[in-house]
Each structure stands twice: as C-alpha cells, then as structure tokens.
Amino acid sequence: MQRIEVVRGQGALQYGPQFGGMVNYILRNGSEISKPFEFETQQTVGSNRLFNSYNAIGGNSARVHYYAFFDHRNGDGWRQNSRYYTNAGFGTVTYRFTPRFSLSAELMRSNIRSQQPGGLTDLQFEQDAQQSLRSRNWFDITWTMPALTANWQINPSTRWATKLSATLGDRNSVGFTRAINIADTINRTTLQYNNRVLNGDFYRNYVLESRIITDYKLLGRNHTISGGIRAYTGNTHRLAEGRGTTGTDYTMELATGGRYDRDINFGSQNLAAYVENIFRISDKFILIPGVRYEWLRGEASGRIGYKANGQDSLLQNVARSRSFLLAGIGAEFHVTKTTEFYGSFAQAYRPIQFANLQAPAATTDIIDQDLQDSKGYNIDLGYRGKVKNYLQFDVSGFVLQYDNRVGTRSFAAVPGVSPAYRLVTNLGSSLSKGFEGYVEINPVRAFRRNSNWGLIVFGSYSYLDARYSSSFKDSIIAGKRVENAPEAIFRGGISAGYKGFLLTGQISHTGLTFSDATNTTAIATNGQSGPIPAYTITDLSASFKATRSLTLKAGINNVFDKRYFTRRAGGYPGPGVLPADGRTAFFSIGARF
C-alpha cells in the first residue's frame, strides 16, 4: 500500500451511502518516481516459513509515467492446516497528451489460496490454540481489476476526472464445514472421508465514475464546488452446496454424479449523483453542505434446491427497486493556522441486497427472509491540529443512529425439535455514542530544532457505548450492547531513533465484546456463541536505513505470545472460535536503484 485514506462525515457522501464513512486503500503506483527508470525490491522471511518477495519497476518522463510490481507471499501459517500463498501483479501507464490532459490505464490481478484450519470450541482453544480439526478445507480467490482513467485540467480552477473500471472475480471454497464438535473422520463403510461441500461465487461488476471540481468567487470570496455521477451494473453467479470429492487437496471437482443444490444469479444496478460545496464564510469559518441521490435495483433468479421428486425448486424471480436522498453538512472553525474545531452531520443508508436474503451454504446461520434496508445518521464534533512540528492531535465525540440494524440472535438447541442456530435479522435500532482521541508528540523537537535523536510518543483511545435502543423483534434485545463493538480500544507506543535507526514498540488493547445481540454469556459447546474476551498484545519493530538505497527492517508481533480471538464464526471458515496468531517474527531487506 502507498497510503490509507479515511473519509468521514459529509465528505463520505461523495463515495457512497454507507455508515461511518469510507476507508480507501491506495496501491503503490510509483507517483514519487522522477527519473526514467527505477527498480525496487523487498525480500522478507519470517516465522512459520514466511517468504515474501516484492519487486517493482517504474519511471517518469515528459509524457509517460509507468509502474509495475509483482508480489509473492507464502507460508505455513501459525496454526496447523493453514498453508497459503498469494500472487499479485499490478501495472499502470499514464500518457500525458498535453500538460493538462492525461490518460491512465491500470491492471491488477491477484490469486490467493489458503488452507482453512477451521474453528475450535472454547475448551479446545484453551488446550491448544494452534491445533486444527479440519485438514481438507480450502479457500481460493482470483481477482482481475482493469481500469481506465482520464484526467483533464480544464482551466487553472477546474479539474475533471472520469474512470471506467471492472471487477472480475472468482471466490471458491471446498471443505467439511459441519459444527466443529462434529469430527471429520473416515467413513468405516467406504474407508474414505465424507464428501466435501463446494461453493463458488463468480463476480462480474462494471463501474463508470465521473467527477468535476471547480473554484469560483461569490461575494468577494473563493468557494469550491464538486459533483459527480456513478453508474454500476453487476452480476453474481452463485453455485452452492455442491457435492465435492472425498479428497484432501484443493479441487472444485464435483464427485461422480454430484451437483450443486443452488444455482442462483444475483443482479444489481445503481445510479448515483452527488454535489458538495465548500463555502468560505470568513477567513476562519468554512461551511460544507453535501447531498447524494441513489437509485438501486436488485434481482434474483435460479435454483435454491431440489424437491422430493427431484425437480428443481426455483427461486421466484424477484426484482426490487428503490431510491433515496441523503444529505450532510460539515463545518470548520480555524482557531489558528494549524488548529481547528470541526463538526459534521451525515445521513446513511445500508441497502439489503438479494445476496443477503440467501443463507450462506455450509453454515448454521439462518437468514430472515424479511430483512429490511438500514437507515440512520452520524454526528461528530471535535478539535484537531498541529502545534509547530512537535505535537499533533485529534479529539472528537460522536453519535451514530442505526435503524433497522442487521445482527444475529442465538437460539439454543431444543432436543428432538431443532439444533442450536443463529438468526440473522433486523434487530431494531441502535444508538452508538462515544469519544475518540489521538495524540502524537515529539519531545526532542519541542526543545531542540536539529538533532540526530528522535523520540515520538503516540496514543489513541476510543470509548464506545453502542446499544440497542429498541427492538420490534424481541424486547429482550433492548438495552443490550451491539455485537462486535468493544467498549474500549487503546493503541499506544514509543518510537525512538538515532540517525537512520528507528525502534518502535506498541501496545494494543481491545475490550470485551459479544458475538450476538442477546449478549449471550453462556458459551456454546460448538464455540459459535458467547463473549469475545478482552485482549492486550504488544508489537515491536525496527528499521535501519543503511544507505540512501538500502533499508533493513525486522519485527516481532505479539511479543508475549498472548492467546486471543476476535471472532466466533457461524459458517465458513469455522464454525467456532477462530484463534488469532501467537508470536511471530520477520526480517526484511529492501533496496532501490
């Protein structure tokens, strides 16, 4: 990655209607390269036979900029039965027809294959978190993502960009995914393992996005307006619950006479438009209103199973359309040139797609067929900025109202009637409110302008009170904490350096969470429901810039080898507790020429 962008508040309406804003992962594209040719390599080895090789070339001239990389990673994984490899290639070329107009083409392709060790019960996790009771489960993903982007500086104050892109992907899994307390054993009659279950999704998605931004004058002040449109069409072809082979390696081959119980097509279309304006009311006060319009259409058709007579049980061909308008507004008051108060209000919307209306194959989760779209809003107010070159901070309070929230309820087994299961449904409304704070200080810079020594102390803390405020499904949920929402999260540490050497230690703490909306405290025998305990881990990393072109890096993750988990799965790749990695270490050498 080159960098990660976080866009919140009304600004996030430019990119979609989702709750909480947007996280944008930007791939490395060699934008910092200024010479005609540059080669970069980084080789990493680590625990559990980790090997990672990253190699890239790039260059820049008066008219052409190019960059390409290939990244390979493989390892055995910390747990048993968790081998994996990834291969990713990326290339981009930009041609500048004029100083104001350029066209960029890029292509990303990746393949990930990993053995899935499956979940554990809580007792098994306590006994040995590295153990695995599943040796025949595999996961394979292939993505191809082409894109073509045109950038036009129409005049000194107006910029326009249009991007045409596609996502062509396959997501396959094969395995024995019954509850983890059901052993995957050899059948005494056939002397073979039981047949595995096959599932495959095939994604074909296409997007056109066009954005324009321009500066203008009004009442003697400079203002900025931006707008854009987005058109999307996509299809997901889902083959599920196929009868696979009795083998152990990765294969999507059907068993002799085998078939897929489900064969469904999910189609969706989306048209969206947004506009946002920056009004500079005064030298210190800025007002930023925005609005977004969305139109959605989803449809589903295909086979959802077989009847007793062997005939297809067809999903009724359904299509659902809806449209909505979202608004938001933000404000900034600049106390000094480098510090400001800020606040925002933004409406949010989470549509339920038809894919959500079908329970994933090989899972104990059950999907409520009457799921409704979620709606709500978020508000935040804070103070952020820098003090000279030694202090940076951001503190804020927030409120998020989430109506028609989708979550899970756990139901205990009824002997002779039904097994234990989790229901995915609209649980009601939730209200989340809390505080977020971040501070980073360099005490050396505070007292000395120039020094070969460096010291940075940093920390972030969030407090979250997220609870269901009402429930039209079951009053027992009202007042309960939202699942997978820890009350406290802390990250803090120290970076110390001398000339080209830098050493960083970080402590991370995450508070207790619940895995379902009923805040079940009793631990299920299959590990699928119950609390997720709090955990604290420590990481240590170091880097040394030996020369202008040579860098060495090393690190230890989870220094004290803590045992913890962050998820209880109801389906693939579990079910059950999914342990996080224990202590691991790596060493890396990188060079640029």
C-alpha positions in Angstrom: 0.0 0.0 0.0 1.1 3.6 -0.7 -1.3 5.1 1.9 -4.7 4.7 3.5 -7.3 7.5 3.4 -10.2 7.8 5.9 -13.1 9.9 4.8 -15.9 10.6 7.3 -18.9 12.9 7.8 -20.5 14.7 4.9 -17.4 14.2 2.8 -18.0 10.4 2.6 -21.3 11.0 0.7 -19.1 11.5 -2.4 -18.3 7.8 -2.3 -21.4 6.1 -1.1 -24.3 6.0 1.4 -22.6 3.7 4.0 -22.5 4.2 7.8 -19.3 5.5 9.3 -17.6 6.9 6.2 -15.0 5.2 3.9 -11.6 3.7 4.2 -9.7 3.9 0.9 -6.7 1.7 0.4 -4.4 3.2 -2.3 -2.0 0.9 -4.1 1.6 1.9 -4.7 1.8 3.5 -8.2 5.3 5.0 -8.3 4.0 8.5 -8.2 7.1 9.6 -6.3 9.5 8.5 -9.1 11.0 11.3 -11.0 13.8 9.5 -13.1 13.4 7.5 -16.3 13.9 4.1 -14.6 13.9 2.8 -11.1 14.0 -0.7 -9.6 12.7 -1.6 -6.2 12.9 -4.9 -4.3 12.0 -6.0 -0.8 12.6 -9.6 0.4 11.1 -10.8 3.7 11.4 -14.0 5.7 9.7 -14.9 9.0 8.1 -17.3 11.3 6.2 -20.3 10.1 8.3 -20.4 6.9 7.1 -17.0 5.7 8.6 -15.8 2.5 7.6 -12.5 0.8 9.1 -11.1 -2.4 8.1 -7.7 -3.7 9.7 -6.4 -6.9 8.8 -3.3 -8.9 10.0 -1.1 -11.7 8.9 2.4 -12.6 9.9 5.5 -14.4 8.8 9.0 -15.4 9.5 11.2 -18.5 7.9 14.3 -20.0 5.0 12.4 -21.4 5.0 8.9 -19.9 4.8 7.5 -16.4 4.8 3.8 -15.7 5.0 1.5 -12.7 4.6 -2.3 -12.2 5.0 -4.7 -9.3 4.8 -8.3 -8.6 4.3 -9.6 -5.1 4.5 -13.2 -3.9 3.9 -14.5 -0.4 3.7 -18.0 1.0 3.9 -19.6 4.4 2.7 -22.4 6.6 0.7 -20.2 8.9 0.7 -20.1 12.7 -1.9 -22.8 13.2 -1.9 -26.4 11.8 -3.5 -26.8 8.4 -3.1 -23.1 7.4 -0.7 -23.1 4.4 -1.2 -20.3 2.0 0.2 -18.4 -1.0 -0.6 -15.2 -2.7 0.4 -13.8 -6.1 -0.4 -10.2 -7.0 0.6 -8.2 -10.1 -0.1 -4.6 -10.9 0.8 -2.3 -13.7 -0.1 1.3 -14.6 0.8 3.6 -17.5 0.0 7.3 -17.8 0.3 9.2 -21.1 0.2 13.0 -21.0 -1.2 14.1 -24.3 -0.9 17.7 -23.2 0.2 19.4 -19.9 -3.5 19.5 -19.0 -4.8 16.1 -20.3 -3.7 12.6 -19.4 -5.0 9.1 -19.8 -4.1 6.3 -17.3 -4.5 2.5 -17.8 -4.0 0.1 -15.0 -4.5 -3.6 -14.4 -4.5 -5.5 -11.1 -4.6 -9.3 -10.8 -4.3 -11.4 -7.7 -4.7 -15.0 -6.6 -5.0 -16.2 -3.0 -5.2 -19.8 -2.0 -5.2 -20.8 1.7 -5.9 -23.9 3.7 -8.6 -23.1 6.3 -7.9 -24.7 9.8 -11.5 -24.2 10.9 -12.8 -23.1 14.2 -12.4 -24.5 17.7 -14.6 -24.9 20.8 -13.6 -22.7 23.8 -12.2 -25.7 25.6 -10.0 -26.7 22.6 -8.8 -23.1 22.3 -7.7 -23.2 25.9 -6.0 -26.5 25.5 -4.1 -25.7 22.3 -5.0 -22.7 20.1 -2.7 -23.9 17.3 -4.5 -27.2 16.8 -6.8 -27.8 13.9 -9.6 -30.3 13.4 -10.0 -29.6 9.7 -7.4 -30.6 7.2 -9.5 -30.6 4.0 -10.8 -27.1 3.9 -9.5 -24.7 1.2 -10.3 -21.2 0.0 -9.3 -19.7 -3.3 -9.9 -16.2 -4.7 -8.9 -14.7 -8.1 -9.4 -11.0 -8.9 -8.8 -9.2 -12.1 -9.4 -5.4 -12.0 -8.8 -3.3 -15.1 -9.3 0.5 -15.1 -9.0 3.4 -17.5 -8.9 7.0 -16.1 -9.0 10.3 -17.9 -7.8 13.5 -16.1 -8.4 16.9 -17.6 -7.3 20.3 -16.1 -9.9 22.3 -18.0 -8.5 25.6 -16.6 -6.5 26.7 -13.6 -9.6 26.4 -11.4 -11.4 23.4 -12.8 -10.5 19.7 -12.8 -12.4 16.8 -14.3 -11.8 13.0 -14.0 -13.6 10.0 -15.4 -12.9 6.4 -14.6 -14.1 3.2 -16.2 -13.3 0.1 -14.2 -14.3 -3.6 -13.7 -14.0 -6.2 -11.1 -13.9 -9.8 -12.4 -13.5 -12.2 -9.6 -14.0 -15.9 -8.6 -14.4 -17.0 -5.0 -14.3 -20.7 -4.3 -14.3 -22.8 -1.2 -14.2 -26.6 -0.6 -14.4 -28.3 2.8 -16.1 -30.2 5.6 -17.9 -27.3 7.4 -20.2 -29.0 9.9 -20.1 -27.7 13.5 -16.6 -28.1 14.9 -17.7 -30.6 17.6 -18.6 -33.0 14.7 -15.4 -34.8 13.7 -14.2 -35.1 10.1 -13.4 -38.8 10.1 -13.0 -41.6 7.6 -16.3 -43.5 6.9 -15.9 -47.1 8.2 -18.0 -48.4 5.3 -16.3 -46.7 2.4 -12.9 -46.3 4.1 -12.9 -42.7 2.8 -13.6 -39.3 4.1 -17.1 -37.9 3.7 -17.8 -35.8 0.6 -16.8 -32.2 1.0 -19.1 -29.2 0.1 -18.3 -26.9 -2.8 -19.2 -23.3 -3.1 -18.4 -20.8 -5.8 -19.2 -17.2 -6.5 -18.4 -15.5 -9.8 -18.4 -11.7 -9.8 -18.7 -9.5 -12.9 -19.1 -5.9 -12.0 -18.6 -2.7 -14.1 -18.5 0.9 -12.9 -18.3 4.3 -14.6 -17.5 7.3 -12.3 -17.1 10.9 -13.4 -16.1 13.8 -11.0 -15.6 17.5 -11.5 -14.3 20.2 -9.1 -14.1 23.9 -9.7 -13.3 27.1 -7.7 -15.5 30.2 -8.1 -15.9 33.6 -6.5 -19.0 34.7 -4.6 -19.4 37.9 -2.6 -15.7 38.5 -2.8 -14.6 35.1 -1.5 -13.3 32.0 -3.1 -15.5 28.9 -2.9 -15.3 25.3 -4.3 -18.0 23.1 -5.7 -17.6 19.4 -6.7 -20.0 17.0 -8.2 -20.1 13.6 -9.7 -22.1 10.6 -11.0 -21.7 6.9 -10.7 -23.2 4.1 -12.9 -22.8 0.5 -11.8 -24.0 -2.9 -13.1 -23.0 -6.2 -11.7 -23.9 -9.9 -11.5 -23.0 -12.6 -9.0 -23.5 -16.2 -10.1 -23.6 -18.4 -7.1 -23.1 -22.1 -7.1 -23.6 -23.5 -3.6 -23.8 -26.8 -1.7 -22.1 -28.8 -4.4 -21.2 -32.4 -3.6 -17.4 -32.5 -3.8 -14.9 -35.2 -3.7 -13.6 -37.1 -0.7 -10.1 -35.9 -1.2 -7.8 -33.6 0.9 -6.2 -31.1 -1.6 -7.8 -28.1 -3.2 -10.1 -29.0 -6.1 -13.5 -27.7 -7.3 -14.3 -31.0 -9.0 -17.7 -32.5 -8.4 -18.0 -36.0 -7.2 -19.3 -38.6 -9.6 -22.9 -37.9 -10.0 -22.5 -34.8 -7.8 -24.3 -31.5 -8.4 -24.8 -28.0 -7.0 -28.0 -27.7 -5.0 -28.1 -24.0 -5.5 -27.5 -22.2 -8.8 -28.6 -18.5 -8.4 -27.9 -15.3 -10.3 -28.0 -12.0 -8.3 -28.1 -8.9 -10.5 -27.9 -5.3 -9.3 -27.7 -1.9 -10.9 -27.0 1.5 -9.3 -27.1 5.1 -10.4 -25.9 7.8 -8.1 -25.1 11.5 -8.1 -23.6 13.9 -5.5 -22.8 17.5 -5.1 -20.7 19.2 -2.4 -19.8 22.8 -1.8 -17.2 24.5 0.3 -18.4 27.9 1.4 -15.6 30.0 2.9 -17.8 32.3 5.1 -14.8 34.1 6.6 -11.0 33.6 6.9 -11.7 31.2 9.8 -15.2 29.7 9.2 -16.0 27.1 6.5 -19.4 25.5 5.8 -19.6 22.4 3.6 -23.0 21.1 2.7 -23.5 18.0 0.5 -26.2 15.8 -0.9 -26.3 12.4 -2.6 -29.0 10.7 -4.6 -29.1 6.9 -5.1 -31.2 4.6 -7.2 -30.8 0.8 -6.7 -32.3 -2.2 -8.4 -31.7 -5.8 -7.4 -33.0 -9.1 -8.9 -32.5 -12.7 -8.2 -33.4 -15.9 -10.0 -32.3 -19.5 -10.1 -32.5 -22.8 -8.3 -32.4 -22.9 -4.5 -32.6 -26.7 -4.1 -34.5 -29.8 -5.2 -37.9 -31.1 -4.4 -38.6 -34.5 -3.0 -39.4 -35.7 -6.6 -36.0 -34.5 -7.8 -37.4 -31.5 -9.7 -35.8 -28.1 -9.3 -37.1 -25.8 -6.5 -36.9 -22.4 -8.2 -36.4 -19.1 -6.5 -39.3 -16.9 -7.6 -38.0 -14.3 -10.0 -38.0 -11.1 -8.0 -36.8 -7.6 -8.6 -36.7 -4.7 -6.2 -36.0 -1.1 -6.9 -35.8 1.9 -4.5 -34.3 5.4 -4.4 -33.3 7.7 -1.6 -31.8 11.1 -1.0 -29.1 11.6 1.6 -27.9 15.0 3.0 -25.0 16.1 5.1 -23.3 19.2 6.3 -19.9 19.9 7.8 -18.2 22.9 9.4 -14.7 24.0 10.3 -13.6 26.9 12.5 -9.9 27.6 12.3 -8.7 28.8 15.7 -5.1 29.2 14.4 -3.4 28.5 11.1 -2.9 24.8 12.2 -5.7 24.0 14.6 -9.5 23.9 14.1 -12.8 22.9 15.5 -14.8 20.7 13.2 -18.2 19.0 13.1 -20.4 17.2 10.7 -23.8 15.6 10.2 -24.5 13.0 7.5 -27.3 10.6 6.8 -26.5 7.0 6.0 -28.2 4.0 4.3 -27.3 0.3 4.1 -29.3 -1.5 1.4 -30.0 -5.2 1.7 -29.1 -7.0 -1.5 -30.7 -10.2 -2.6 -27.5 -12.0 -1.8 -28.2 -11.2 1.8 -31.6 -13.0 1.6 -30.0 -16.4 1.0 -28.2 -18.2 3.8 -24.6 -19.0 3.0 -24.0 -22.6 2.3 -22.4 -24.8 4.9 -23.4 -22.7 7.8 -25.6 -22.9 10.9 -26.8 -19.3 10.4 -30.4 -18.8 9.2 -31.3 -15.6 7.3 -34.6 -13.8 8.0 -36.3 -13.6 4.6 -38.0 -10.3 5.6 -34.7 -8.3 6.0 -35.2 -4.6 5.5 -32.8 -1.8 4.5 -31.0 0.0 7.3 -31.1 3.8 7.7 -29.7 6.4 10.1 -27.2 9.2 10.6 -23.9 10.1 12.3 -22.8 13.2 14.0 -19.3 14.1 15.2 -17.7 17.2 16.8 -14.0 17.6 17.5 -10.8 19.6 17.7 -7.7 18.8 15.7 -4.4 20.2 14.5 -0.7 20.7 15.0 1.4 22.7 17.3 4.6 23.6 15.4 6.4 20.5 14.4 6.3 18.5 17.7 2.6 18.0 18.5 -0.3 16.5 16.5 -3.8 15.7 17.9 -7.4 15.0 17.1 -10.1 14.6 19.8 -13.8 14.2 19.0 -17.2 12.9 20.2 -19.6 11.1 18.0 -23.2 9.8 17.8 -24.4 7.2 15.3 -28.1 6.3 15.0 -28.6 3.0 13.2 -32.2 1.9 12.4 -33.3 -1.5 11.2 -29.9 -2.8 12.2 -29.0 -6.3 10.9 -27.5 -8.6 13.5 -27.6 -12.1 14.9 -29.6 -13.8 17.7 -28.5 -17.1 19.2 -31.1 -19.8 19.9 -30.3 -22.8 22.0 -31.0 -26.3 20.8 -34.4 -27.9 21.5 -33.9 -31.6 22.0 -35.8 -33.5 19.3 -37.0 -30.4 17.7 -34.2 -28.2 16.4 -30.4 -27.8 16.7 -28.7 -24.6 18.0 -28.7 -21.9 15.4 -28.1 -18.2 14.9 -30.7 -16.0 13.2 -29.6 -13.1 11.0 -32.4 -10.5 11.1 -33.3 -6.8 11.6 -32.9 -6.5 15.3 -34.2 -2.9 15.7 -32.5 0.4 16.3 -29.1 1.0 17.9 -27.5 4.2 19.3 -23.7 4.4 19.4 -22.0 7.3 21.1 -18.5 7.8 22.4 -15.2 9.5 22.2 -12.1 9.2 20.0 -8.7 10.8 20.7 -5.3 10.7 19.1 -2.1 12.5 20.2 1.5 12.3 18.9 4.3 14.3 20.5 8.0 14.6 19.7 9.6 16.0 22.9 13.0 16.2 21.2 11.7 18.6 18.6 10.0 20.6 21.3 13.3 21.6 22.8 15.8 21.2 20.0 15.4 22.2 16.4 18.1 20.0 15.0 19.1 16.7 16.5 20.2 13.3 15.3 18.0 11.8 18.0 14.2 11.4 17.6 11.5 10.4 20.1 7.8 10.1 19.3 5.2 9.2 21.9 1.8 8.4 20.4 -1.5 7.1 21.6 -5.1 6.7 20.5 -8.2 5.8 22.6 -11.8 5.3 21.8 -14.7 4.8 24.1 -17.9 3.3 22.6 -21.3 2.8 24.2 -23.2 1.0 21.4 -26.6 -0.4 22.5 -29.9 -1.4 21.0 -32.3 1.3 21.8 -35.4 -0.6 20.7 -36.4 -3.9 19.1 -39.5 -4.8 17.3 -38.4 -8.4 17.1 -37.9 -9.2 20.7 -37.8 -6.9 23.7 -35.0 -8.9 25.3 -32.5 -7.1 23.0 -33.4 -3.6 24.1 -30.6 -2.1 26.1 -28.1 -4.8 25.1 -24.7 -4.0 23.6 -24.2 -4.2 19.9 -22.3 -7.3 18.9 -18.6 -7.0 17.9 -18.5 -3.4 19.3 -15.8 -3.2 22.1 -16.4 -0.5 24.7 -12.7 0.5 24.7 -9.9 0.3 22.3 -6.4 1.7 23.0 -3.3 1.9 20.8 -0.1 3.5 22.2 3.6 3.3 22.0 7.0 4.9 21.6 9.3 5.4 18.6 12.9 6.2 19.3 15.6 6.8 16.7 19.1 7.9 16.0 20.1 8.9 12.5 19.0 6.1 10.3 17.9 3.7 13.1 14.3 3.6 14.4 12.8 1.3 17.1 9.0 1.2 17.8 7.1 -0.5 20.5 3.3 -0.6 20.5 0.6 -1.9 22.9 -2.9 -2.6 21.7 -5.8 -3.3 23.9 -9.4 -4.2 22.8 -12.2 -4.6 25.3 -14.7 -7.4 25.7 -17.3 -7.8 23.0 -20.3 -10.0 22.4 -20.9 -12.2 19.4 -24.6 -11.8 19.3 -27.3 -9.2 20.0 -28.7 -11.0 23.0 -25.2 -10.7 24.7 -25.1 -14.4 25.4 -22.7 -15.1 28.3 -23.1 -18.8 28.2 -20.5 -20.4 25.9 -22.0 -22.8 23.3 -20.5 -26.2 23.2 -19.7 -25.7 19.5 -18.0 -22.3 20.2 -20.3 -20.3 17.9 -21.8 -18.1 20.6 -20.6 -16.4 23.8 -18.5 -13.4 24.7 -15.2 -12.5 23.0 -12.8 -11.7 25.8 -10.7 -8.6 26.0 -7.1 -8.9 25.0 -3.8 -6.9 25.0 -0.9 -7.5 22.7 2.5 -5.9 22.2 4.4 -5.5 18.9 8.0 -4.4 18.4 9.6 -3.3 15.1 12.9 -1.8 14.0 14.3 -0.3 10.8 17.7 0.8 9.7 18.4 3.0 6.6 21.9 1.7 5.9 22.4 3.8 2.7 20.2 6.0 0.6 19.1 2.9 -1.3 19.3 0.1 1.3 16.9 -0.4 4.2 16.7 -3.2 6.8 13.5 -4.0 8.8 12.7 -6.5 11.5 9.8 -7.1 13.9 8.1 -9.3 16.4 4.3 -9.4 16.5 2.5 -10.4 19.7 5.8 -10.3 21.7 4.4 -12.0 24.8 2.6 -14.8 22.8 -0.9 -14.0 24.0 -3.8 -16.3 23.1 -6.8 -14.4 21.9 -9.5 -14.4 19.2 -11.6 -11.7 17.6 -14.4 -13.7 16.0 -16.9 -16.6 16.5 -17.9 -17.8 13.1 -21.3 -19.3 12.4 -20.2 -20.6 9.0 -17.1 -20.8 6.7 -14.3 -21.0 7.6 -15.3 -22.1 11.0 -17.7 -22.7 12.6 -16.4 -21.9 16.1 -13.7 -19.8 17.7 -11.1 -18.5 15.1 -7.8 -18.0 17.0 -5.5 -15.1 16.2 -1.8 -15.7 15.6 0.6 -16.1 18.5 4.1 -14.7 18.5 5.7 -14.3 15.0 8.8 -12.5 13.7 10.1 -11.2 10.4 13.2 -9.8 8.8 13.2 -7.7 5.6 15.8 -6.2 3.3 14.8 -3.6 0.7 16.6 -1.6 -1.9 16.0 1.0 -4.6 18.3 1.5 -7.7 
